[in-house]
């Protein structure tokens, strides 16, 4: 890819075609100023967007139909036809077709990401009930991307300007969340979070808070022993190479504003982290998959079938997901430059110092 990183190419998957994804995309890219920051490539269908444009008549959304990923127009919104056939679009309805074409879009976008046609991927929401199948045996984007890029572990990382929350367990039943709280898992998530804060968000020495699993963080073993037997030992080991604190009782942690003292928080299970996050992020939070070799973000909400096709969807989180993906690309580039050929850099510094000393000696003589 010959495009400079000051204007990266962002791949967009359309999500469930009956959800709010297409509307979010139209609203986000109807503002031409966003083309000054990135080049969007949407993996979907021109027919799909022509359909949804009619539901948002006041929005001026223009795009170029793209036939070849090697011929991306960097001055326009690009739409690549992943399918050509006519399909039934039923906004607000959970249908097999909605899930099928959402996954077709996702697979095409991920393939483009693998082949480096795009610098990052922003995914519109899909619904687990019409996407999970023998052909797509995943509970969502995060486990699918983990499998596609062959990494051992990833972190579902919810981020906003106010704070960041990562999860030990994601979309699993609450009765299984207890079993997921293991020392090795906590250590893995902390390592991914710490590295992501440094490389992806440009924080040199991040401070991380860890929440307890039980009420009152176990009350010294009176309400559960996971904090004593699992979480505290994990924190103690993690302290060897990162700034980690806790475990903190989850109920008072956010209410007292303790999250403001840390760069990120590790929650033990889905709702423990996402309820306060979505309450405090005010619709501007995003979901980032940390630990991948590529950049993937998404809005922090689902398909919102109840408002799909009614011109009621708020694109704020989707737009923020685009901006964060751009920021992470730049942070990663800076990090790579700063850590490239350290021996060569040291040699250059030594040489520069030697030249300076030589100049000083010559001046004195």
N, C-alpha and C positions, 0 to 999 in steps of 0.2 A: 504494500500500500504506500503510495507516494505522497499522500496528503500529510501536511504538517499537523502536529498534534495541537497546535493552537486553534484548530478547527476540526475536531475529531468527527468521525463518522459513527453515528449512533444507530444501531439496529433496534427496531421496534416490533415486538410481536403483538398481535391484535387482541389476544385473550379470547374468551367466549364471545362469539359473534352476536349473541343475543344479550350480552351484558353491557356495561357502560364503557368498555374498552374503546370501541370505535369513536364514541362521542368524546371521550377524554383526549384521544389522539387528534381529532379534528379541532377541538378547542385549544389544545396546547400549541399546535403548529399553525393556527390561523394568524398568530402574531408573527409577522415577518422578521422581527428583531431576533428571534431565536436562531434564525439562519446565520446570524453573525457569530454565533457561538459554536454551532455544530452543523453537520449535514445529516439529516434524518433519512433512513431507509426503512420503510414500513413493509413488513412481510405479510401480505394479505391479498386484497383484490380490489381493483378499481370499482367493480360493481358494488362491493360492500360499502365503500366510502361514498359513492354516488347515492346509495340508498339512505345512509345516515345524514348526508348533507341536507337532504330535504327536511329532516326533523329539526335542523338548526338553521333556519333561513337567514338569520341575522349575522351569521358567521361567514366570513370570506375565507374559504379553505381551498387552495389551489395545489395541485401536485403534478408531477411528471410521471408517466408510466415508464417503468424501468424494465428493460428486457435482458440486460446483461450487467452483472455486478461489477464488471470492469469498466463500465461506462456511467458511473454515478455522476449526476449533475450536482455540483457543490454549491449551486446558487438557488436550488429549489428543493421542495419536499419530494422524495422519490418513493413511489409505490411499486413493489415487485409483485407481480401476480403469482402467488403460490398455487392457485387453482384458477382454472378458466371456466369451469362449468357454472351454470346457474344453480343457485342453492336457495332454499327457503330461509328467509330471515324473519324471526319472530321475537322482537325485542321484549325482554322481560320474562321469557319462558325458558325453562330448563329442558333442553332437548338434546337428543343424541347428536344431531347435526351441529349444534352450537359447540359442543365439546370436541367433536371430530375435527372441525376446521380450526378451532383454537390451537389444537395440538399440531396440526399441519403447519400453521404459522410458526409455532414455537420451534419445531424441528428444523425448519428452513432457516430461521434466524440463528439458531445455535450452530448449524453447519457453516453459515457465513462467518460466525464468530471464530470457529475453529480454523477456517481458511483465511482469516485475517482480512476479510473484506470490510468488516466493521471493527471499531475499537472497543465498543461496549454494547451491552444489551439492556434495554428497558422493557420489561414484560408487563402487559396489561393483564388483569385478573382472569384466572380460569376457575372452574368449579370442580371440586373433587368428585361429585356425584355423577358427572357425565364425561369425565376424562379417565378415571381409573379403570383399567381393563388389562387383558393379557398383553396387549401391545404397548400399554403405557402403565406399567405396574409401579406407579409412584403416587404418593399422597399430595404432591404439589411440585412447584418449580425447584425448590431447594434440593430434595433428594434426587430429582432428575438430573440437575446440573452436576451434582456430586458424582453421579454415575458416569455421565457423559465425559467429564474431564478427568476421571480416574483418580480423584483425590481421596485420601483416607478419611478426612473429616472436614466439615464446613461449619460455619456459625451463622444462624439466622440472627442478623444484627439490625435492630430497628434504630434508626438515627434521625435526629432532628437538631435544630440549632440549640435547643434547651438541654438535651441530654441523649445518651445512647444506651440501649439495653440489648444484651445478647441473651440467648436461651440455651440452657443445658438440654432440654427436650422440646420438641416442636409440636407437630400435629399428631399426638397420640392420646389415647384415653387417659383420664386422670389417674385411674387405678394402675396404669403402667408407668406413669411419671415417677412414682416412687422408686421403681426398679432402675430407672435411668440415671438416678443420682448415684454415681460411682466416682471414686477418686480419679481413676484414669480418664473418665469422660470430662470431669470438671477441669482437670489439668489441660486436656486437649483444647477445650473451649477457651480457657484462659490464655493459652499460648497463641491461638488464632486471633483472639481479641486484641491482645497486646501487640502482636505483629501488625495487625490491620490498623490499629490506632497510629502506629509509627509510620508505616509505609503508605497507607491509603488516606489518612487524615492529617499527616504532618505533625503529630504530637510526639515530641522527643522522649519524654519520660512520663508516659501515661499512668494515672492513678486509677485503679479498678476496685470497685466495691462488689462484694459477693453477698447475696442474700441467703438466709437460712431457708430450710425446707418447711419446718414446723412453725406453728404459732409461737411468737416470742423467741424465735430461733432456738426452740427446744427447751428454754428455761433450765439450762444446765442439766439436761437429761430428764427432766420431769415430764416433758411433753414430747418425747422422742429423742433418740440417741444419734440420729444421722449427723447432726452438727458436730458432735464429739467424735464419732467414729469415722466419718467420711469427709465432711466439708472442711473442718478445721485442719486435719492432716494435709488435705489438698492445698489449702491456703499456705500452710507452713512450708510445704515443698516449693510452691510457686514463688514464694518470697525470695528464693535463692537468686532469681534473675529478673524479677519484675516487682512493681509496687502494687501489692494486693492486700486488701483489708476486709475484715469481717469474721464470721458471718453476721449480718445485720438482720434484725426482725423486719420482715417485709411490710407489716402493717403501718408502722410509724416512720419508716425510712423516707418515703416520698412525701408524706404529710408534713414532716418537719423540714423538708427541703434539703435533706442530707445528700441527695443526688447532685446538688449544685457543687459539692466539694470534690466530686470525682469526674473523670473523663468518660467513664462508662460503668455500667452495672451489669453483673451476671446474675440472671434470675434462674431459678431451678426448673420452672415449667412455664408453659405458654401463657396462661392467664395471669400468673404472678407478675410477669414482665409487661404484657401487652395492655392490661387494663390501665395501669398508671400511665404507660407511654401514650396510649391513644387519648387519655383524658388530658394530659399535659401538653401534648404536641399540637393540639388544636388543628388537626387536619393537614398539617404541614410535615408530618413525619413520612419516612420512606423505609422500605425493607431492602437491606443490602446483604448479599450472600458473601460473607467474608471467608477467606481460605481458598478461593478459586484462583487459578492462574489468569483468569479473565475478570472483567468487571460486569456485574449484573445488579441492577436495581429494579424496584417496582414500587407502586404506590402502596400505602399501608392499609388498604381496604380490599374488599372482595368485589364480586361481579355486580352487586347492587341491582338485582333484577327488579326490585320494586320501583326503581326510577328509570330503568333503561328505556331509551327511546323517547323520553319525555322532556328532554332538554333541561334536566334538573341536576345533572352531575357536576360536581365541583372538581375542576382539573388541577387544583392547587397541589395536591400530593403527587400527581403524575408529573407536573412541571418540575416540582422539586426533585423527583427521581431523575429527571433528565439532567438538571443542574448538578446534582451530586455525582452522577456518573462522569460528567465532564471534569469536575473537581478531582475525583479519584484518579482519573487518567493522568492529569497534570501532576498530582502528588506522587504517583508511581514513577512517572518519568523523572521527576526531580530526585526521588530517592535512588533510582537506578544510576543517575548521573553522579550523585554524591558517593555512591558505593562502588563505582566502576574502577577497576584496576587500582586498588589501594596502594600496591607496591609502587606502581608507576607514579601515583600522586606523591608518595613519600619521597621518591627519588627526585621528582621535580622540585619539591620544597627544599630538599638538601642542596640540589644544584643551584636553585635560586639564591639560597643563603650564601653558598660559596661564591657566587658571582658578586653578591652584595659586599661580602667581606673583601673580595679582590679589588672591587671598585674603591672601597674605603681605604685599603692599603695603598692603592695607586695615588689616591688623592693626598694621603699623608706624605707620600714620598715626592 
